[in-house]
Every structure is written in C-alpha cells, then in structure tokens.
Amino acid sequence: MSRADGAGRDGGSGRTERAGRTGGPGPAGTAGTGTAGTGTAGTGTAGTGTAGTGTAGTGTAGTGTAGTGTAGTGTAARAGGGPGAPGASRARMPSPPPAPGPAPSAGPAPFPEPSPEPSPEPAAEAGARRRSGPGALWALGLFRSELVTVFRRWRTLALLGVLAAVPLLIGIAVRIETGDGGPGGGGHGGGGPAFLTQITNNGLFLVFAALAATLPLFLPMAVGVVAGDAIAGEASAGTLRYLLVAPAGRTRLLLAKFTAVLAFCLVATVTVAVSALAVGALLFPLGEVTLISGTTITLGEGLLRALAVAVAVAVSLTGFAALGLCVSTLTNSGIAAMAATVGLLITVQIVNTIPQLDVVHPYLFPHYWLSFADLLRAPVHWEELLRNLGLQTLYAAVCGSVAWARFSNRDITV
C-alpha cells in the first residue's frame, strides 16, 4: 500500500499534469502495454480511485490500455495521477469501461479454428459417383470411337460391299437357271441346304441360302480381317501407345476392341440378310413360307425366323472373333495378324472335313455353324443350336483370357 500511495502522490506532480494538458500518448501508451487488469493495483486503492474510473483514465493519455497496464507496479499510477491530479480535471468525460475479458497477449495472433470436416458418408457417395458416372461415360465414348474407327475404313466398307454382292450373284444365277427351263424348286439335286431348292417358290429363302453360302468362308474371312487388325493394326500404325496414354486402361481398351468386332459380326450378317431379302423380293415371289419340316407359316413369321437365323449366324462368329483378337495381341504387324487369322480359319475348316479326324470335330469352332437350319423346322431343334452357343462361349472365354493376359503385360514400344 505504500508504493500505491506513493504512486498517487506522484500522480499530482507536474509531470502528470503536463501529460494531461498535452494528452501526450507517450507515457500513457507505454503504461497501457502491460497487464494491469490482473495486477495487484486492480484491487488496491489506485484501482478504485479516481484515476481508474475518473477523467484522467479516459484522457488522451488514458486511451491506451492503461486500465490493463502495469499499474500494480506503480508505473500506471505515476502516469495516471492520484485522486487530485490536475490532469484529471482537464480531461474529457470518461467512456464506458471495456467489458472484462482475457488480458491481451503480446505474442502472435492465434490461428483460426479449422472448419469442421464434411461427413464421410457424402464424400464416399461423391467418390462412388465420380468412379461410376465418368467411368461409364468414358467407356461408352471409347466404344463409340472404336465403332467409328472400324466402320469408316475403306477396307471395312469394301468387305461389306463384297458380302452384299454375294446374294445378288446367287439370285441372278438361280433366276437364269430357272428362266432357261432348268430344274425348278424341288428338282435341284442336293447341292446345298434343303431350303436352297425353295428359292424360286419364295424369295425369302434366298436369305437362308445366302447365309449358308457365305458362312463357311466369306463371313469369317471378313471377321478375321477386322479382328486381326484390331490391336496389331494400331501397333503397326503407331497409335496404340497414344490410346493407352488416355485414361482408358488396357482391359477397357481390349473390351472395346472386342465389342467393336462383335458389332461388325452382326452388321456383316445383317448386310447379307438384307441384301438377300431385297434381291429375293425383286426376282422371286414372296408369300407363305414352307419350312424344311413341311409346316407352312405366314410371311410375317417367316421374317421373324429370318431375323433369328441372322442372329444365330452372328453368334456363331463370336468364337472366331475372339481367336482373331488373341492373334492380334501377339504381333505388331496388322498384315501378319490378319494372314494368321485367315490361315487358322482355312486350316480348321479343312480339318473339319476330314472323316478320320471326327473325334476332334465337335471341338472345332466351325463344326456347328450350319445348325441355324434347325430354326427352319417346326418345332425347332435346339440341341445343336445350344451346343454351338456353348462352344462359341468357350472359345470366346479362352481366347479372350489369353488376349487379356498378353495385352495387359505387353511392353508397348510403338
């Protein structure tokens, strides 16, 4: 208490009076940088005197933080003056005292509190949407790009043109033969499937005859060219590594290639069927269809049977398409891959015709190709059709797995 009283007496000195007259912020500002709010003077006489709440405390010298300065040690008391300090009478009216709070710190400002993290469930859902949405769109765009690449090539268009010309040649040949007084519908001597003899009676049978004529050689050769060029053609052209730079992935790229080849199988088969239907409608009459079993159905039902036959022929080519794609992953030369695929086709076809090798015939991919003729019976014989489907699925699975294993571990240098 003696030091506080001394501070009060010193507060009446001329030094404090000069601070009150000039409002000098120097001494009062120096006093305001302490922590008097927590000092002893906060509970002493100087803290409850006029200097703490009087005019001097709110003068120019008191606009600092003198109320929270080190007045407890006597410095603020000497600067602010005692109860009778002359500077106190010349100062302005006091402002409301500040609300009590924690003492200011001379250190750096505290860091702002971090914002709360989002809930993990919405983040997981957003991640799943990012993985599924753009991934599906990218796969669809890649498949569409492969389709455009396959069907805009002049080679592909030329193959489709040749396939479309085969039914025209067959129709013209049959028309010339019947026009010259040759054997009619039932007099043909077993030169092909049984429905070939009915072309002159109903032009719809030209669809079945054309598919039977093109399936052993022309259709699989066209598929072999497209499938053999799928990967090896990109590698020989130097575009395969650029396809892998995009975020496609090798597995997705291989699936897009295989899907594009399957689409070509369907388009090629439909091209033959549509061409044959158009030629048959121009050169021969259309009407009720007499099936191989002797049952007569309407033209509408016959058209549905023709569509089912076209789909069955396209499915029969899936195993060979997978084989061609597998060969395409083994080399960087598109021509070599196409030649090897067509060579395998011819070799297997020859083996399939040798009676001494009939033990392996059921395991050869072209063995059940002509089973589509069972769709022209009433009732339909499903046994060989299902065997054909299972065999083509087996070839697609085995050859597709080999192609994936080779392509996923392949060093792409070109």
SVG drawing of the C-alpha trace seen along z (x, -y; Angstrom):
<svg xmlns="http://www.w3.org/2000/svg" viewBox="-50 -22 60 114">
<polyline fill="none" stroke="black" stroke-width="0.4" points="0.0,0.0 2.9,-2.4 4.0,-2.1 0.4,-2.7 0.1,-5.8 3.4,-7.0 2.1,-6.5 -0.9,-8.6 1.3,-11.4 3.5,-11.2 0.3,-11.4 -0.2,-15.0 3.2,-16.1 3.8,-18.4 4.9,-15.6 1.4,-14.0 -0.2,-17.5 1.8,-18.1 0.6,-14.7 -3.0,-15.7 -2.6,-19.1 -1.0,-17.9 -2.7,-14.5 0.7,-13.0 0.2,-9.4 3.8,-8.5 3.8,-7.8 0.2,-6.6 0.7,-4.4 3.8,-2.9 1.8,-2.2 -1.0,-0.6 1.0,2.2 1.1,4.1 -1.3,6.4 -2.6,4.2 -6.0,5.8 -4.6,8.8 -2.1,6.9 -2.3,6.1 -3.3,2.5 -6.6,3.7 -7.7,4.4 -5.7,1.6 -6.5,-2.0 -5.3,-3.2 -7.5,-0.8 -10.6,-2.1 -9.6,-5.7 -10.4,-8.5 -7.5,-7.5 -9.1,-4.2 -12.6,-5.5 -12.1,-9.2 -11.4,-11.6 -7.7,-11.0 -8.2,-7.4 -10.1,-8.4 -7.9,-11.3 -5.7,-11.2 -3.1,-9.5 -5.6,-7.0 -7.0,-5.9 -4.3,-3.2 -4.6,-0.2 -3.7,-1.9 -6.5,-0.2 -4.8,3.1 -1.2,1.8 1.3,2.4 -0.3,0.0 0.1,2.6 3.8,1.9 3.4,-1.9 4.1,-2.9 0.4,-3.5 -0.2,-5.3 2.6,-7.8 1.2,-8.3 -2.5,-8.5 -2.2,-10.6 -4.0,-10.3 -7.3,-11.4 -6.3,-15.1 -4.3,-15.0 -4.5,-18.2 -4.6,-16.3 -7.8,-14.6 -9.8,-17.8 -8.8,-18.9 -9.6,-15.6 -12.7,-14.6 -15.7,-12.8 -15.0,-9.1 -16.3,-6.4 -17.9,-3.3 -15.3,-0.9 -14.5,2.0 -16.0,5.3 -13.8,7.6 -12.0,10.1 -8.8,12.0 -5.7,10.0 -4.2,9.2 -1.1,11.1 1.9,9.5 2.5,12.7 1.2,13.5 -2.5,13.8 -4.0,17.2 -4.6,19.4 -8.3,19.6 -10.2,22.6 -10.3,25.1 -13.7,25.6 -15.4,28.9 -14.6,31.6 -17.5,32.9 -19.3,36.1 -17.5,39.2 -20.8,40.6 -21.4,37.8 -17.8,37.9 -17.9,41.7 -21.1,41.3 -19.5,38.5 -16.4,40.7 -18.7,43.5 -20.5,41.2 -17.1,40.0 -16.0,43.5 -19.2,44.8 -20.5,41.8 -17.5,40.6 -16.1,44.1 -19.3,45.3 -19.4,42.3 -15.7,42.8 -16.3,46.5 -19.3,45.6 -17.2,42.9 -14.4,45.3 -16.7,47.9 -18.3,45.3 -14.8,44.2 -13.9,47.8 -17.1,48.3 -16.4,45.1 -12.8,46.2 -13.9,49.7 -16.7,48.7 -15.2,45.6 -12.3,47.5 -12.4,48.2 -11.4,51.8 -14.4,52.4 -16.7,50.8 -15.2,52.9 -15.8,56.1 -19.4,55.2 -19.8,54.5 -18.5,57.9 -20.8,59.6 -23.8,57.7 -22.9,58.8 -23.0,62.5 -26.8,62.7 -27.1,60.8 -24.9,63.3 -26.9,66.2 -30.2,64.7 -29.2,63.9 -27.7,67.4 -30.9,69.1 -33.1,66.8 -31.1,67.5 -31.2,71.3 -35.0,71.3 -35.5,69.0 -33.7,71.3 -36.1,74.1 -33.8,75.7 -35.0,77.5 -37.4,75.6 -38.0,75.5 -37.9,79.1 -35.8,80.6 -32.4,79.4 -30.2,82.2 -28.9,81.6 -26.2,79.0 -26.7,77.3 -29.0,77.0 -32.6,78.2 -34.1,74.7 -31.9,73.8 -34.4,75.6 -37.2,73.3 -35.8,70.0 -37.9,70.0 -41.0,70.6 -40.3,67.9 -37.7,65.2 -37.4,65.3 -35.3,68.4 -32.6,66.5 -31.8,65.1 -31.1,68.5 -29.2,69.7 -27.0,66.6 -26.1,67.0 -25.4,70.7 -23.1,69.8 -21.2,67.0 -20.8,68.5 -18.1,71.1 -15.7,68.7 -16.7,65.1 -18.2,64.0 -15.4,65.4 -12.7,64.1 -14.2,60.6 -14.4,61.0 -10.8,62.3 -9.5,59.2 -11.2,56.9 -10.3,58.8 -6.7,59.4 -6.2,55.7 -7.8,54.6 -4.6,54.4 -1.8,55.2 -3.0,52.6 -2.9,49.9 0.6,51.1 1.9,51.0 0.4,47.6 2.0,46.2 -1.3,45.2 -1.6,47.9 0.6,46.1 -1.4,42.9 -4.6,44.8 -3.0,46.1 -2.0,42.5 -5.7,41.7 -7.2,42.8 -8.8,45.9 -6.8,48.8 -5.7,51.8 -8.6,54.0 -11.2,51.5 -9.5,50.8 -9.4,54.6 -13.1,54.9 -13.9,52.0 -12.0,53.6 -13.7,57.0 -17.1,55.3 -16.5,53.4 -15.5,56.7 -18.7,58.3 -20.7,55.4 -19.0,55.9 -20.1,59.6 -23.7,58.5 -23.5,55.8 -21.9,58.1 -24.6,60.8 -27.4,58.3 -25.9,56.9 -26.0,60.3 -29.6,60.9 -31.0,57.5 -29.3,57.7 -30.7,61.2 -34.2,60.2 -34.1,57.2 -32.9,59.4 -35.3,62.2 -38.2,59.7 -37.2,58.4 -36.5,61.6 -38.9,64.1 -42.4,64.1 -42.9,63.6 -45.7,65.3 -46.3,68.1 -43.2,69.9 -42.9,73.7 -40.4,74.8 -38.0,77.8 -40.3,79.9 -43.2,79.2 -45.0,76.8 -46.4,73.7 -46.2,70.3 -47.1,66.8 -44.7,64.3 -44.5,62.3 -43.5,65.4 -41.0,66.2 -39.4,62.8 -39.1,63.4 -37.4,66.7 -35.0,65.0 -34.1,62.4 -33.4,65.3 -31.2,67.0 -29.2,63.8 -28.6,63.5 -27.7,67.2 -25.1,66.7 -23.7,63.7 -23.4,65.6 -21.6,68.4 -18.8,66.0 -18.0,64.8 -15.5,67.6 -13.6,66.9 -13.7,63.2 -12.1,63.8 -9.5,66.0 -8.6,63.3 -8.3,60.7 -6.0,63.1 -3.7,63.4 -3.8,59.6 -2.2,59.2 0.7,61.5 2.3,59.3 2.9,55.7 2.1,56.3 -1.5,55.9 -1.0,57.8 0.7,60.7 -2.2,60.9 -4.8,60.9 -3.0,63.6 -2.5,65.8 -6.2,65.5 -7.4,66.4 -4.9,69.2 -6.2,70.7 -9.7,70.5 -8.8,72.4 -6.8,75.0 -9.7,75.7 -12.2,75.9 -10.1,78.5 -9.7,80.5 -13.4,80.3 -14.0,82.1 -11.6,85.0 -13.6,88.0 -10.6,89.7 -10.5,86.7 -14.1,86.8 -13.0,87.2 -12.0,83.6 -14.8,82.2 -17.1,81.4 -14.4,79.1 -13.7,77.1 -15.4,73.7 -17.0,74.1 -18.4,77.5 -22.0,76.3 -22.1,73.2 -24.8,74.6 -27.0,75.5 -29.1,72.4 -31.1,74.5 -32.8,76.1 -34.6,72.8 -36.5,73.6 -38.1,76.6 -41.4,76.9 -40.7,77.5 -37.3,76.0 -34.5,78.4 -32.5,76.7 -29.8,79.4 -27.2,78.4 -28.0,74.7 -27.2,74.9 -24.1,76.8 -23.0,74.2 -23.7,71.4 -21.7,73.3 -18.8,73.9 -18.6,70.3 -18.8,69.1 -15.9,71.4 -13.7,70.1 -14.5,66.5 -13.6,67.1 -10.4,69.0 -9.1,66.8 -10.3,63.6 -8.4,64.6 -5.2,65.3 -5.6,62.0 -6.0,60.1 -3.1,61.8 -0.9,61.0 -2.1,57.4 -2.0,56.4 1.6,57.4 2.8,56.3 5.5,53.7 4.1,51.1 7.1,49.5 5.5,48.4"/>
</svg>
